[in-house]
Amino acid sequence: MLKEVVRKINAGFMFIELLLVLVIIMFAVFKVSKLYFKQPSLNQETQRVILESGIDNTSYKSTIDSTRNMVEDIQNKHFDELNKFE
C-alpha cells in the first residue's frame, strides 16, 4: 500500500517536471521565432545599400531568402559560363 502511494506521488512529480520542461521549450521557441520574424534593426545607410543590392530586408527570414536566391542566381550564371567553355 505504501509503495502504491509513493508510486502515485512519483508519477505526479514526473508530470509536473514534464510540464515544466514543455513550458521552457515553448518559451525558447517563442523567443527565437519572435527574433526570426521581426524586422532587422539596420541603420539607414545599410538599409539603402541592401535594398540597392536587391535584397528584401523586411524581416530576417526575407533577408535570408532573398540572399539565398541571389547566391543561387550567381552560381547558375557561373555554371552557365563554365558550360560555354566545354
PDB file of N, CA, C and O in Angstrom:
ATOM      1  N   MET A   1       0.817  -1.187   0.000  1.00  0.00           N
ATOM      2  CA  MET A   1       0.000   0.000   0.000  1.00  0.00           C
ATOM      3  C   MET A   1       0.869   1.262   0.000  1.00  0.00           C
ATOM      4  O   MET A   1       0.580   2.223  -0.713  1.00  0.00           O
ATOM      5  N   LEU A   2       1.919   1.250   0.793  1.00  0.00           N
ATOM      6  CA  LEU A   2       2.829   2.392   0.850  1.00  0.00           C
ATOM      7  C   LEU A   2       3.542   2.560  -0.481  1.00  0.00           C
ATOM      8  O   LEU A   2       3.808   3.685  -0.904  1.00  0.00           O
ATOM      9  N   LYS A   3       3.853   1.456  -1.145  1.00  0.00           N
ATOM     10  CA  LYS A   3       4.516   1.528  -2.448  1.00  0.00           C
ATOM     11  C   LYS A   3       3.608   2.177  -3.489  1.00  0.00           C
ATOM     12  O   LYS A   3       4.076   2.927  -4.346  1.00  0.00           O
ATOM     13  N   GLU A   4       2.297   1.884  -3.411  1.00  0.00           N
ATOM     14  CA  GLU A   4       1.361   2.485  -4.358  1.00  0.00           C
ATOM     15  C   GLU A   4       1.260   3.996  -4.161  1.00  0.00           C
ATOM     16  O   GLU A   4       1.170   4.746  -5.133  1.00  0.00           O
ATOM     17  N   VAL A   5       1.274   4.439  -2.921  1.00  0.00           N
ATOM     18  CA  VAL A   5       1.209   5.871  -2.633  1.00  0.00           C
ATOM     19  C   VAL A   5       2.469   6.565  -3.146  1.00  0.00           C
ATOM     20  O   VAL A   5       2.398   7.635  -3.750  1.00  0.00           O
ATOM     21  N   VAL A   6       3.619   5.945  -2.898  1.00  0.00           N
ATOM     22  CA  VAL A   6       4.886   6.518  -3.368  1.00  0.00           C
ATOM     23  C   VAL A   6       4.908   6.553  -4.884  1.00  0.00           C
ATOM     24  O   VAL A   6       5.397   7.520  -5.470  1.00  0.00           O
ATOM     25  N   ARG A   7       4.395   5.529  -5.526  1.00  0.00           N
ATOM     26  CA  ARG A   7       4.361   5.467  -6.984  1.00  0.00           C
ATOM     27  C   ARG A   7       3.464   6.579  -7.546  1.00  0.00           C
ATOM     28  O   ARG A   7       3.818   7.201  -8.548  1.00  0.00           O
ATOM     29  N   LYS A   8       2.319   6.836  -6.920  1.00  0.00           N
ATOM     30  CA  LYS A   8       1.423   7.903  -7.363  1.00  0.00           C
ATOM     31  C   LYS A   8       2.063   9.273  -7.179  1.00  0.00           C
ATOM     32  O   LYS A   8       1.918  10.157  -8.024  1.00  0.00           O
ATOM     33  N   ILE A   9       2.771   9.437  -6.067  1.00  0.00           N
ATOM     34  CA  ILE A   9       3.459  10.718  -5.822  1.00  0.00           C
ATOM     35  C   ILE A   9       4.549  10.927  -6.861  1.00  0.00           C
ATOM     36  O   ILE A   9       4.689  12.024  -7.402  1.00  0.00           O
ATOM     37  N   ASN A  10       5.329   9.876  -7.148  1.00  0.00           N
ATOM     38  CA  ASN A  10       6.388   9.986  -8.164  1.00  0.00           C
ATOM     39  C   ASN A  10       5.797  10.282  -9.544  1.00  0.00           C
ATOM     40  O   ASN A  10       6.361  11.068 -10.305  1.00  0.00           O
ATOM     41  N   ALA A  11       4.670   9.659  -9.865  1.00  0.00           N
ATOM     42  CA  ALA A  11       4.033   9.919 -11.151  1.00  0.00           C
ATOM     43  C   ALA A  11       3.584  11.377 -11.229  1.00  0.00           C
ATOM     44  O   ALA A  11       3.704  12.003 -12.282  1.00  0.00           O
ATOM     45  N   GLY A  12       3.076  11.915 -10.145  1.00  0.00           N
ATOM     46  CA  GLY A  12       2.672  13.322 -10.123  1.00  0.00           C
ATOM     47  C   GLY A  12       3.852  14.250 -10.326  1.00  0.00           C
ATOM     48  O   GLY A  12       3.747  15.235 -11.056  1.00  0.00           O
ATOM     49  N   PHE A  13       4.986  13.947  -9.684  1.00  0.00           N
ATOM     50  CA  PHE A  13       6.177  14.778  -9.867  1.00  0.00           C
ATOM     51  C   PHE A  13       6.708  14.671 -11.287  1.00  0.00           C
ATOM     52  O   PHE A  13       7.168  15.664 -11.849  1.00  0.00           O
ATOM     53  N   MET A  14       6.652  13.478 -11.880  1.00  0.00           N
ATOM     54  CA  MET A  14       7.101  13.328 -13.265  1.00  0.00           C
ATOM     55  C   MET A  14       6.239  14.172 -14.199  1.00  0.00           C
ATOM     56  O   MET A  14       6.755  14.780 -15.137  1.00  0.00           O
ATOM     57  N   PHE A  15       4.935  14.214 -13.951  1.00  0.00           N
ATOM     58  CA  PHE A  15       4.028  15.012 -14.776  1.00  0.00           C
ATOM     59  C   PHE A  15       4.351  16.498 -14.648  1.00  0.00           C
ATOM     60  O   PHE A  15       4.380  17.221 -15.645  1.00  0.00           O
ATOM     61  N   ILE A  16       4.592  16.944 -13.434  1.00  0.00           N
ATOM     62  CA  ILE A  16       4.943  18.364 -13.215  1.00  0.00           C
ATOM     63  C   ILE A  16       6.275  18.686 -13.883  1.00  0.00           C
ATOM     64  O   ILE A  16       6.408  19.747 -14.492  1.00  0.00           O
ATOM     65  N   GLU A  17       7.260  17.804 -13.788  1.00  0.00           N
ATOM     66  CA  GLU A  17       8.556  18.018 -14.445  1.00  0.00           C
ATOM     67  C   GLU A  17       8.382  18.089 -15.951  1.00  0.00           C
ATOM     68  O   GLU A  17       8.989  18.932 -16.611  1.00  0.00           O
ATOM     69  N   LEU A  18       7.557  17.206 -16.495  1.00  0.00           N
ATOM     70  CA  LEU A  18       7.306  17.210 -17.936  1.00  0.00           C
ATOM     71  C   LEU A  18       6.656  18.516 -18.373  1.00  0.00           C
ATOM     72  O   LEU A  18       7.043  19.092 -19.389  1.00  0.00           O
ATOM     73  N   LEU A  19       5.681  18.981 -17.621  1.00  0.00           N
ATOM     74  CA  LEU A  19       5.039  20.262 -17.936  1.00  0.00           C
ATOM     75  C   LEU A  19       6.034  21.414 -17.864  1.00  0.00           C
ATOM     76  O   LEU A  19       6.012  22.307 -18.711  1.00  0.00           O
ATOM     77  N   LEU A  20       6.896  21.399 -16.871  1.00  0.00           N
ATOM     78  CA  LEU A  20       7.893  22.451 -16.731  1.00  0.00           C
ATOM     79  C   LEU A  20       8.857  22.464 -17.914  1.00  0.00           C
ATOM     80  O   LEU A  20       9.191  23.529 -18.432  1.00  0.00           O
ATOM     81  N   VAL A  21       9.296  21.304 -18.336  1.00  0.00           N
ATOM     82  CA  VAL A  21      10.197  21.215 -19.496  1.00  0.00           C
ATOM     83  C   VAL A  21       9.492  21.711 -20.751  1.00  0.00           C
ATOM     84  O   VAL A  21      10.086  22.440 -21.545  1.00  0.00           O
ATOM     85  N   LEU A  22       8.239  21.329 -20.940  1.00  0.00           N
ATOM     86  CA  LEU A  22       7.488  21.800 -22.107  1.00  0.00           C
ATOM     87  C   LEU A  22       7.311  23.314 -22.098  1.00  0.00           C
ATOM     88  O   LEU A  22       7.400  23.953 -23.146  1.00  0.00           O
ATOM     89  N   VAL A  23       7.063  23.890 -20.930  1.00  0.00           N
ATOM     90  CA  VAL A  23       6.926  25.340 -20.830  1.00  0.00           C
ATOM     91  C   VAL A  23       8.246  26.022 -21.194  1.00  0.00           C
ATOM     92  O   VAL A  23       8.239  27.033 -21.896  1.00  0.00           O
ATOM     93  N   ILE A  24       9.358  25.496 -20.738  1.00  0.00           N
ATOM     94  CA  ILE A  24      10.671  26.076 -21.048  1.00  0.00           C
ATOM     95  C   ILE A  24      10.945  25.989 -22.547  1.00  0.00           C
ATOM     96  O   ILE A  24      11.425  26.952 -23.145  1.00  0.00           O
ATOM     97  N   ILE A  25      10.644  24.845 -23.155  1.00  0.00           N
ATOM     98  CA  ILE A  25      10.870  24.673 -24.589  1.00  0.00           C
ATOM     99  C   ILE A  25       9.986  25.622 -25.386  1.00  0.00           C
ATOM    100  O   ILE A  25      10.455  26.250 -26.335  1.00  0.00           O
ATOM    101  N   MET A  26       8.723  25.734 -25.018  1.00  0.00           N
ATOM    102  CA  MET A  26       7.815  26.631 -25.735  1.00  0.00           C
ATOM    103  C   MET A  26       8.244  28.093 -25.589  1.00  0.00           C
ATOM    104  O   MET A  26       8.115  28.870 -26.535  1.00  0.00           O
ATOM    105  N   PHE A  27       8.750  28.471 -24.423  1.00  0.00           N
ATOM    106  CA  PHE A  27       9.238  29.830 -24.225  1.00  0.00           C
ATOM    107  C   PHE A  27      10.434  30.099 -25.133  1.00  0.00           C
ATOM    108  O   PHE A  27      10.527  31.166 -25.740  1.00  0.00           O
ATOM    109  N   ALA A  28      11.344  29.139 -25.228  1.00  0.00           N
ATOM    110  CA  ALA A  28      12.518  29.304 -26.089  1.00  0.00           C
ATOM    111  C   ALA A  28      12.099  29.411 -27.553  1.00  0.00           C
ATOM    112  O   ALA A  28      12.625  30.251 -28.284  1.00  0.00           O
ATOM    113  N   VAL A  29      11.170  28.583 -27.984  1.00  0.00           N
ATOM    114  CA  VAL A  29      10.683  28.641 -29.368  1.00  0.00           C
ATOM    115  C   VAL A  29      10.010  29.985 -29.636  1.00  0.00           C
ATOM    116  O   VAL A  29      10.205  30.575 -30.698  1.00  0.00           O
ATOM    117  N   PHE A  30       9.235  30.460 -28.698  1.00  0.00           N
ATOM    118  CA  PHE A  30       8.570  31.762 -28.852  1.00  0.00           C
ATOM    119  C   PHE A  30       9.597  32.876 -29.021  1.00  0.00           C
ATOM    120  O   PHE A  30       9.459  33.716 -29.910  1.00  0.00           O
ATOM    121  N   LYS A  31      10.616  32.890 -28.184  1.00  0.00           N
ATOM    122  CA  LYS A  31      11.626  33.952 -28.266  1.00  0.00           C
ATOM    123  C   LYS A  31      12.401  33.892 -29.582  1.00  0.00           C
ATOM    124  O   LYS A  31      12.655  34.923 -30.204  1.00  0.00           O
ATOM    125  N   VAL A  32      12.774  32.686 -30.002  1.00  0.00           N
ATOM    126  CA  VAL A  32      13.540  32.544 -31.241  1.00  0.00           C
ATOM    127  C   VAL A  32      12.688  32.930 -32.444  1.00  0.00           C
ATOM    128  O   VAL A  32      13.163  33.634 -33.335  1.00  0.00           O
ATOM    129  N   SER A  33      11.439  32.478 -32.480  1.00  0.00           N
ATOM    130  CA  SER A  33      10.585  32.823 -33.621  1.00  0.00           C
ATOM    131  C   SER A  33      10.281  34.316 -33.650  1.00  0.00           C
ATOM    132  O   SER A  33      10.181  34.906 -34.726  1.00  0.00           O
ATOM    133  N   LYS A  34      10.136  34.922 -32.500  1.00  0.00           N
ATOM    134  CA  LYS A  34       9.897  36.368 -32.444  1.00  0.00           C
ATOM    135  C   LYS A  34      11.105  37.125 -33.002  1.00  0.00           C
ATOM    136  O   LYS A  34      10.946  38.108 -33.726  1.00  0.00           O
ATOM    137  N   LEU A  35      12.293  36.668 -32.668  1.00  0.00           N
ATOM    138  CA  LEU A  35      13.508  37.289 -33.189  1.00  0.00           C
ATOM    139  C   LEU A  35      13.648  37.043 -34.682  1.00  0.00           C
ATOM    140  O   LEU A  35      14.063  37.935 -35.423  1.00  0.00           O
ATOM    141  N   TYR A  36      13.303  35.833 -35.131  1.00  0.00           N
ATOM    142  CA  TYR A  36      13.487  35.455 -36.534  1.00  0.00           C
ATOM    143  C   TYR A  36      12.563  36.237 -37.463  1.00  0.00           C
ATOM    144  O   TYR A  36      12.965  36.581 -38.574  1.00  0.00           O
ATOM    145  N   PHE A  37      11.347  36.523 -37.038  1.00  0.00           N
ATOM    146  CA  PHE A  37      10.382  37.169 -37.916  1.00  0.00           C
ATOM    147  C   PHE A  37      10.279  38.681 -37.732  1.00  0.00           C
ATOM    148  O   PHE A  37       9.514  39.330 -38.446  1.00  0.00           O
ATOM    149  N   LYS A  38      11.028  39.256 -36.794  1.00  0.00           N
ATOM    150  CA  LYS A  38      10.927  40.707 -36.626  1.00  0.00           C
ATOM    151  C   LYS A  38      11.785  41.423 -37.663  1.00  0.00           C
ATOM    152  O   LYS A  38      12.658  40.829 -38.295  1.00  0.00           O
ATOM    153  N   GLN A  39      11.517  42.690 -37.816  1.00  0.00           N
ATOM    154  CA  GLN A  39      12.268  43.475 -38.787  1.00  0.00           C
ATOM    155  C   GLN A  39      13.664  43.739 -38.251  1.00  0.00           C
ATOM    156  O   GLN A  39      13.824  44.130 -37.095  1.00  0.00           O
ATOM    157  N   PRO A  40      14.680  43.528 -39.089  1.00  0.00           N
ATOM    158  CA  PRO A  40      16.051  43.777 -38.644  1.00  0.00           C
ATOM    159  C   PRO A  40      16.270  45.257 -38.318  1.00  0.00           C
ATOM    160  O   PRO A  40      15.716  46.135 -38.979  1.00  0.00           O
ATOM    161  N   SER A  41      17.067  45.515 -37.315  1.00  0.00           N
ATOM    162  CA  SER A  41      17.374  46.897 -36.957  1.00  0.00           C
ATOM    163  C   SER A  41      18.678  47.294 -37.645  1.00  0.00           C
ATOM    164  O   SER A  41      19.770  46.991 -37.164  1.00  0.00           O
ATOM    165  N   LEU A  42      18.543  47.964 -38.758  1.00  0.00           N
ATOM    166  CA  LEU A  42      19.690  48.396 -39.550  1.00  0.00           C
ATOM    167  C   LEU A  42      19.671  49.914 -39.641  1.00  0.00           C
ATOM    168  O   LEU A  42      18.609  50.536 -39.644  1.00  0.00           O
ATOM    169  N   ASN A  43      20.857  50.500 -39.714  1.00  0.00           N
ATOM    170  CA  ASN A  43      20.856  51.943 -39.901  1.00  0.00           C
ATOM    171  C   ASN A  43      20.466  52.262 -41.346  1.00  0.00           C
ATOM    172  O   ASN A  43      20.417  51.363 -42.185  1.00  0.00           O
ATOM    173  N   GLN A  44      20.194  53.512 -41.636  1.00  0.00           N
ATOM    174  CA  GLN A  44      19.625  53.879 -42.934  1.00  0.00           C
ATOM    175  C   GLN A  44      20.586  53.613 -44.086  1.00  0.00           C
ATOM    176  O   GLN A  44      20.166  53.203 -45.168  1.00  0.00           O
ATOM    177  N   GLU A  45      21.864  53.845 -43.855  1.00  0.00           N
ATOM    178  CA  GLU A  45      22.829  53.614 -44.935  1.00  0.00           C
ATOM    179  C   GLU A  45      22.908  52.131 -45.289  1.00  0.00           C
ATOM    180  O   GLU A  45      22.962  51.766 -46.463  1.00  0.00           O
ATOM    181  N   THR A  46      22.914  51.288 -44.270  1.00  0.00           N
ATOM    182  CA  THR A  46      22.957  49.853 -44.510  1.00  0.00           C
ATOM    183  C   THR A  46      21.688  49.397 -45.224  1.00  0.00           C
ATOM    184  O   THR A  46      21.759  48.598 -46.158  1.00  0.00           O
ATOM    185  N   GLN A  47      20.541  49.891 -44.799  1.00  0.00           N
ATOM    186  CA  GLN A  47      19.287  49.540 -45.469  1.00  0.00           C
ATOM    187  C   GLN A  47      19.303  49.969 -46.929  1.00  0.00           C
ATOM    188  O   GLN A  47      18.851  49.226 -47.801  1.00  0.00           O
ATOM    189  N   ARG A  48      19.816  51.151 -47.197  1.00  0.00           N
ATOM    190  CA  ARG A  48      19.868  51.653 -48.571  1.00  0.00           C
ATOM    191  C   ARG A  48      20.746  50.752 -49.435  1.00  0.00           C
ATOM    192  O   ARG A  48      20.362  50.392 -50.548  1.00  0.00           O
ATOM    193  N   VAL A  49      21.923  50.386 -48.928  1.00  0.00           N
ATOM    194  CA  VAL A  49      22.846  49.544 -49.693  1.00  0.00           C
ATOM    195  C   VAL A  49      22.235  48.165 -49.936  1.00  0.00           C
ATOM    196  O   VAL A  49      22.348  47.617 -51.033  1.00  0.00           O
ATOM    197  N   ILE A  50      21.594  47.611 -48.921  1.00  0.00           N
ATOM    198  CA  ILE A  50      20.987  46.288 -49.068  1.00  0.00           C
ATOM    199  C   ILE A  50      19.848  46.336 -50.080  1.00  0.00           C
ATOM    200  O   ILE A  50      19.717  45.432 -50.905  1.00  0.00           O
ATOM    201  N   LEU A  51      19.024  47.380 -50.027  1.00  0.00           N
ATOM    202  CA  LEU A  51      17.929  47.495 -50.985  1.00  0.00           C
ATOM    203  C   LEU A  51      18.448  47.699 -52.406  1.00  0.00           C
ATOM    204  O   LEU A  51      17.871  47.172 -53.358  1.00  0.00           O
ATOM    205  N   GLU A  52      19.533  48.461 -52.556  1.00  0.00           N
ATOM    206  CA  GLU A  52      20.122  48.647 -53.883  1.00  0.00           C
ATOM    207  C   GLU A  52      20.667  47.335 -54.430  1.00  0.00           C
ATOM    208  O   GLU A  52      20.705  47.135 -55.644  1.00  0.00           O
ATOM    209  N   SER A  53      21.087  46.446 -53.547  1.00  0.00           N
ATOM    210  CA  SER A  53      21.600  45.144 -53.977  1.00  0.00           C
ATOM    211  C   SER A  53      20.479  44.187 -54.355  1.00  0.00           C
ATOM    212  O   SER A  53      20.737  43.108 -54.889  1.00  0.00           O
ATOM    213  N   GLY A  54      19.248  44.570 -54.085  1.00  0.00           N
ATOM    214  CA  GLY A  54      18.113  43.727 -54.434  1.00  0.00           C
ATOM    215  C   GLY A  54      17.728  42.737 -53.360  1.00  0.00           C
ATOM    216  O   GLY A  54      17.059  41.742 -53.638  1.00  0.00           O
ATOM    217  N   ILE A  55      18.147  43.000 -52.134  1.00  0.00           N
ATOM    218  CA  ILE A  55      17.829  42.098 -51.026  1.00  0.00           C
ATOM    219  C   ILE A  55      16.680  42.700 -50.231  1.00  0.00           C
ATOM    220  O   ILE A  55      16.717  43.866 -49.837  1.00  0.00           O
ATOM    221  N   ASP A  56      15.653  41.872 -50.002  1.00  0.00           N
ATOM    222  CA  ASP A  56      14.489  42.311 -49.234  1.00  0.00           C
ATOM    223  C   ASP A  56      14.843  42.251 -47.750  1.00  0.00           C
ATOM    224  O   ASP A  56      15.238  41.194 -47.258  1.00  0.00           O
ATOM    225  N   ASN A  57      14.710  43.357 -47.034  1.00  0.00           N
ATOM    226  CA  ASN A  57      15.079  43.373 -45.617  1.00  0.00           C
ATOM    227  C   ASN A  57      13.902  43.711 -44.710  1.00  0.00           C
ATOM    228  O   ASN A  57      14.068  44.408 -43.709  1.00  0.00           O
ATOM    229  N   THR A  58      12.718  43.220 -45.057  1.00  0.00           N
ATOM    230  CA  THR A  58      11.565  43.474 -44.206  1.00  0.00           C
ATOM    231  C   THR A  58      11.577  42.606 -42.959  1.00  0.00           C
ATOM    232  O   THR A  58      11.023  43.000 -41.933  1.00  0.00           O
ATOM    233  N   SER A  59      12.194  41.437 -43.025  1.00  0.00           N
ATOM    234  CA  SER A  59      12.362  40.577 -41.852  1.00  0.00           C
ATOM    235  C   SER A  59      13.632  39.754 -42.055  1.00  0.00           C
ATOM    236  O   SER A  59      14.186  39.704 -43.153  1.00  0.00           O
ATOM    237  N   TYR A  60      14.077  39.118 -40.991  1.00  0.00           N
ATOM    238  CA  TYR A  60      15.272  38.290 -41.116  1.00  0.00           C
ATOM    239  C   TYR A  60      15.043  37.157 -42.103  1.00  0.00           C
ATOM    240  O   TYR A  60      15.938  36.807 -42.872  1.00  0.00           O
ATOM    241  N   LYS A  61      13.840  36.581 -42.083  1.00  0.00           N
ATOM    242  CA  LYS A  61      13.528  35.471 -42.983  1.00  0.00           C
ATOM    243  C   LYS A  61      13.581  35.930 -44.433  1.00  0.00           C
ATOM    244  O   LYS A  61      14.163  35.247 -45.275  1.00  0.00           O
ATOM    245  N   SER A  62      12.984  37.075 -44.735  1.00  0.00           N
ATOM    246  CA  SER A  62      13.001  37.559 -46.116  1.00  0.00           C
ATOM    247  C   SER A  62      14.421  37.939 -46.548  1.00  0.00           C
ATOM    248  O   SER A  62      14.782  37.761 -47.712  1.00  0.00           O
ATOM    249  N   THR A  63      15.221  38.456 -45.625  1.00  0.00           N
ATOM    250  CA  THR A  63      16.615  38.776 -45.942  1.00  0.00           C
ATOM    251  C   THR A  63      17.383  37.512 -46.286  1.00  0.00           C
ATOM    252  O   THR A  63      18.136  37.482 -47.259  1.00  0.00           O
ATOM    253  N   ILE A  64      17.195  36.480 -45.496  1.00  0.00           N
ATOM    254  CA  ILE A  64      17.883  35.212 -45.750  1.00  0.00           C
ATOM    255  C   ILE A  64      17.421  34.606 -47.066  1.00  0.00           C
ATOM    256  O   ILE A  64      18.239  34.142 -47.859  1.00  0.00           O
ATOM    257  N   ASP A  65      16.096  34.608 -47.304  1.00  0.00           N
ATOM    258  CA  ASP A  65      15.569  34.012 -48.533  1.00  0.00           C
ATOM    259  C   ASP A  65      16.038  34.753 -49.772  1.00  0.00           C
ATOM    260  O   ASP A  65      16.447  34.127 -50.750  1.00  0.00           O
ATOM    261  N   SER A  66      15.984  36.079 -49.746  1.00  0.00           N
ATOM    262  CA  SER A  66      16.402  36.827 -50.927  1.00  0.00           C
ATOM    263  C   SER A  66      17.913  36.729 -51.141  1.00  0.00           C
ATOM    264  O   SER A  66      18.368  36.711 -52.284  1.00  0.00           O
ATOM    265  N   THR A  67      18.690  36.666 -50.074  1.00  0.00           N
ATOM    266  CA  THR A  67      20.134  36.479 -50.216  1.00  0.00           C
ATOM    267  C   THR A  67      20.432  35.105 -50.803  1.00  0.00           C
ATOM    268  O   THR A  67      21.301  34.969 -51.665  1.00  0.00           O
ATOM    269  N   ARG A  68      19.712  34.089 -50.336  1.00  0.00           N
ATOM    270  CA  ARG A  68      19.900  32.736 -50.872  1.00  0.00           C
ATOM    271  C   ARG A  68      19.572  32.706 -52.360  1.00  0.00           C
ATOM    272  O   ARG A  68      20.283  32.072 -53.139  1.00  0.00           O
ATOM    273  N   ASN A  69      18.506  33.384 -52.755  1.00  0.00           N
ATOM    274  CA  ASN A  69      18.137  33.424 -54.174  1.00  0.00           C
ATOM    275  C   ASN A  69      19.201  34.128 -55.003  1.00  0.00           C
ATOM    276  O   ASN A  69      19.512  33.695 -56.113  1.00  0.00           O
ATOM    277  N   MET A  70      19.760  35.208 -54.472  1.00  0.00           N
ATOM    278  CA  MET A  70      20.810  35.915 -55.214  1.00  0.00           C
ATOM    279  C   MET A  70      22.045  35.037 -55.381  1.00  0.00           C
ATOM    280  O   MET A  70      22.646  35.012 -56.456  1.00  0.00           O
ATOM    281  N   VAL A  71      22.432  34.312 -54.323  1.00  0.00           N
ATOM    282  CA  VAL A  71      23.600  33.432 -54.404  1.00  0.00           C
ATOM    283  C   VAL A  71      23.350  32.310 -55.411  1.00  0.00           C
ATOM    284  O   VAL A  71      24.247  31.951 -56.175  1.00  0.00           O
ATOM    285  N   GLU A  72      22.137  31.756 -55.415  1.00  0.00           N
ATOM    286  CA  GLU A  72      21.806  30.715 -56.385  1.00  0.00           C
ATOM    287  C   GLU A  72      21.879  31.254 -57.811  1.00  0.00           C
ATOM    288  O   GLU A  72      22.360  30.562 -58.708  1.00  0.00           O
ATOM    289  N   ASP A  73      21.407  32.481 -58.031  1.00  0.00           N
ATOM    290  CA  ASP A  73      21.483  33.092 -59.361  1.00  0.00           C
ATOM    291  C   ASP A  73      22.934  33.275 -59.790  1.00  0.00           C
ATOM    292  O   ASP A  73      23.277  33.017 -60.944  1.00  0.00           O
ATOM    293  N   ILE A  74      23.774  33.712 -58.882  1.00  0.00           N
ATOM    294  CA  ILE A  74      25.197  33.889 -59.201  1.00  0.00           C
ATOM    295  C   ILE A  74      25.829  32.545 -59.535  1.00  0.00           C
ATOM    296  O   ILE A  74      26.601  32.438 -60.488  1.00  0.00           O
ATOM    297  N   GLN A  75      25.506  31.525 -58.755  1.00  0.00           N
ATOM    298  CA  GLN A  75      26.054  30.195 -59.030  1.00  0.00           C
ATOM    299  C   GLN A  75      25.585  29.687 -60.386  1.00  0.00           C
ATOM    300  O   GLN A  75      26.367  29.097 -61.131  1.00  0.00           O
ATOM    301  N   ASN A  76      24.327  29.908 -60.710  1.00  0.00           N
ATOM    302  CA  ASN A  76      23.819  29.460 -62.009  1.00  0.00           C
ATOM    303  C   ASN A  76      24.503  30.185 -63.156  1.00  0.00           C
ATOM    304  O   ASN A  76      24.810  29.574 -64.180  1.00  0.00           O
ATOM    305  N   LYS A  77      24.747  31.490 -62.996  1.00  0.00           N
ATOM    306  CA  LYS A  77      25.445  32.243 -64.042  1.00  0.00           C
ATOM    307  C   LYS A  77      26.858  31.713 -64.244  1.00  0.00           C
ATOM    308  O   LYS A  77      27.303  31.540 -65.379  1.00  0.00           O
ATOM    309  N   HIS A  78      27.563  31.456 -63.147  1.00  0.00           N
ATOM    310  CA  HIS A  78      28.918  30.920 -63.261  1.00  0.00           C
ATOM    311  C   HIS A  78      28.904  29.526 -63.873  1.00  0.00           C
ATOM    312  O   HIS A  78      29.784  29.189 -64.666  1.00  0.00           O
ATOM    313  N   PHE A  79      27.929  28.724 -63.519  1.00  0.00           N
ATOM    314  CA  PHE A  79      27.822  27.381 -64.074  1.00  0.00           C
ATOM    315  C   PHE A  79      27.554  27.443 -65.576  1.00  0.00           C
ATOM    316  O   PHE A  79      28.120  26.668 -66.347  1.00  0.00           O
ATOM    317  N   ASP A  80      26.688  28.373 -65.986  1.00  0.00           N
ATOM    318  CA  ASP A  80      26.415  28.544 -67.424  1.00  0.00           C
ATOM    319  C   ASP A  80      27.663  29.000 -68.170  1.00  0.00           C
ATOM    320  O   ASP A  80      27.930  28.531 -69.276  1.00  0.00           O
ATOM    321  N   GLU A  81      28.431  29.910 -67.573  1.00  0.00           N
ATOM    322  CA  GLU A  81      29.661  30.372 -68.217  1.00  0.00           C
ATOM    323  C   GLU A  81      30.686  29.254 -68.334  1.00  0.00           C
ATOM    324  O   GLU A  81      31.394  29.160 -69.336  1.00  0.00           O
ATOM    325  N   LEU A  82      30.768  28.411 -67.319  1.00  0.00           N
ATOM    326  CA  LEU A  82      31.685  27.280 -67.400  1.00  0.00           C
ATOM    327  C   LEU A  82      31.235  26.262 -68.444  1.00  0.00           C
ATOM    328  O   LEU A  82      32.071  25.626 -69.085  1.00  0.00           O
ATOM    329  N   ASN A  83      29.947  26.104 -68.617  1.00  0.00           N
ATOM    330  CA  ASN A  83      29.448  25.165 -69.630  1.00  0.00           C
ATOM    331  C   ASN A  83      29.707  25.680 -71.044  1.00  0.00           C
ATOM    332  O   ASN A  83      29.800  24.879 -71.974  1.00  0.00           O
ATOM    333  N   LYS A  84      29.825  26.985 -71.228  1.00  0.00           N
ATOM    334  CA  LYS A  84      30.119  27.539 -72.545  1.00  0.00           C
ATOM    335  C   LYS A  84      31.516  27.143 -72.994  1.00  0.00           C
ATOM    336  O   LYS A  84      31.751  26.985 -74.193  1.00  0.00           O
ATOM    337  N   PHE A  85      32.448  26.979 -72.065  1.00  0.00           N
ATOM    338  CA  PHE A  85      33.817  26.638 -72.415  1.00  0.00           C
ATOM    339  C   PHE A  85      33.971  25.174 -72.801  1.00  0.00           C
ATOM    340  O   PHE A  85      34.954  24.805 -73.444  1.00  0.00           O
ATOM    341  N   GLU A  86      33.026  24.346 -72.423  1.00  0.00           N
ATOM    342  CA  GLU A  86      33.143  22.911 -72.719  1.00  0.00           C
ATOM    343  C   GLU A  86      32.706  22.586 -74.098  1.00  0.00           C
ATOM    344  O   GLU A  86      32.743  21.423 -74.500  1.00  0.00           O
TER     345      GLU A  86
END
